[in-house]
Each structure stands twice: as structure tokens, then as C-alpha cells.
Amino acid sequence: MSTDDKKTSPPPLRGRSIREADREGGNFRGAPRRVPLTIEGELVAKSTGTTSAFGVGDRVFHLKFGNGNVVAIDGNKLTIAFDKAGEKRVVDSFVERV
């Protein structure tokens, strides 16, 4: 067997170890570590300004939540008391009248 047939392992890494980089607050490549972004407040879908064709008391069906009754309307957003999923607020285009 010649020396060309032998497989050699790659050379060892040089520089800082991962632990050293961690202690210094950076990552292994030397870039500073970013702090996760925190968003405060509440995400609220705005009504499109159109009024819904549904009325309070209408029986509707939603693909994920099933059957329910419309209990409140705000523009095109409906508050629906679903039989199994509880009360949810959805846009009227996601439900159909039954």
C-alpha cells in the first residue's frame, strides 16, 4: 500500500473554540450575537370597512372550526360561537352559511 492510498484527516481548526466565542458573547465566526426581537402590543386585524352579508344568529361553517352561530359583527369580522372550538373571531370570507 502506497502513501497515496492512505486517507488523511483534515487539519485541526485554528483560532477560538466555540466555548470561547460563547463566553465572549459572539458566535464562532466572530460576529456579535443578536438579541431576539421582542414585539410588544397586540396584533389586531383591521376591518376592510365593508359590512358583512351575515347577521347575528346566522348558522355558519368554517373549514377548521366546524359549525357555529354568529354572535357579533364588526365590519367584515365575525365573532362566532363554534360548537366544538369555542368562540373565535374570523373574517367573513372564511365561513359559509349553512
C-alpha positions as CSV (number, residue, x, y, z in Angstrom):
1,M,0.0,0.0,0.0
2,S,1.5,3.3,-1.0
3,T,1.2,6.6,0.9
4,D,-1.3,7.9,-1.7
5,D,-3.8,5.2,-0.7
6,K,-4.0,6.4,2.9
7,K,-6.7,8.8,3.9
8,T,-5.7,11.7,5.9
9,S,-7.9,13.6,8.3
10,P,-8.5,17.4,7.8
11,P,-6.2,19.8,9.7
12,P,-7.4,20.9,13.2
13,L,-9.4,24.1,13.5
14,R,-7.4,27.1,14.4
15,G,-8.4,30.1,16.5
16,R,-11.1,30.3,19.1
17,S,-13.2,27.4,20.2
18,I,-17.0,27.5,20.2
19,R,-17.0,27.8,24.0
20,E,-14.6,30.7,23.9
21,A,-16.7,32.5,21.4
22,D,-19.8,31.8,23.5
23,R,-18.2,33.3,26.6
24,E,-17.3,36.4,24.7
25,G,-20.8,37.0,23.5
26,G,-20.1,36.4,19.8
27,N,-20.6,33.4,17.6
28,F,-17.9,31.2,16.2
29,R,-17.3,33.3,13.1
30,G,-16.7,36.4,15.2
31,A,-19.9,38.3,14.6
32,P,-21.7,39.8,17.6
33,R,-24.7,37.7,18.9
34,R,-28.0,39.3,18.2
35,V,-30.6,39.7,20.9
36,P,-34.1,38.3,19.9
37,L,-36.5,40.9,18.8
38,T,-39.4,41.5,21.2
39,I,-42.6,43.0,19.8
40,E,-45.0,44.5,22.3
41,G,-48.6,45.1,21.8
42,E,-51.5,43.2,20.3
43,L,-52.0,42.1,16.7
44,V,-55.4,43.2,15.6
45,A,-56.8,42.6,12.1
46,K,-58.4,45.8,10.8
47,S,-61.8,45.6,9.2
48,T,-61.9,46.4,5.5
49,G,-64.7,48.8,6.1
50,T,-67.2,46.7,4.3
51,T,-70.2,45.3,6.1
52,S,-70.8,41.6,6.2
53,A,-73.6,39.8,4.5
54,F,-74.0,37.7,7.6
55,G,-76.3,38.6,10.5
56,V,-76.2,37.9,14.3
57,G,-77.7,34.4,14.8
58,D,-76.8,33.1,11.4
59,R,-75.6,29.5,11.4
60,V,-72.2,29.2,9.6
61,F,-69.5,26.6,8.8
62,H,-65.7,27.1,9.0
63,L,-63.3,24.5,7.4
64,K,-61.2,24.2,10.6
65,F,-63.6,25.1,13.4
66,G,-66.8,23.5,12.1
67,N,-70.3,24.8,12.7
68,G,-71.2,27.7,14.8
69,N,-73.5,30.7,15.4
70,V,-72.6,34.4,14.6
71,V,-72.8,36.3,17.9
72,A,-71.3,39.7,16.9
73,I,-70.3,41.5,13.8
74,D,-67.6,44.3,13.3
75,G,-67.4,45.2,9.6
76,N,-66.3,42.0,7.8
77,K,-65.2,40.3,11.1
78,L,-67.5,37.9,12.8
79,T,-67.4,36.6,16.3
80,I,-68.7,33.1,16.1
81,A,-69.5,30.6,18.9
82,F,-68.4,27.4,17.4
83,D,-70.0,24.1,18.6
84,K,-66.7,22.4,19.4
85,A,-63.9,25.1,19.1
86,G,-65.5,27.8,21.4
87,E,-65.7,31.5,20.5
88,K,-63.5,32.7,17.7
89,R,-63.2,35.9,15.7
90,V,-62.9,35.3,11.9
91,V,-63.2,37.2,8.7
92,D,-66.5,36.5,6.9
93,S,-64.9,35.2,3.8
94,F,-63.6,32.1,5.7
95,V,-67.1,30.9,6.6
96,E,-70.2,29.9,4.6
97,R,-73.8,30.0,5.6
98,V,-75.4,26.6,6.4
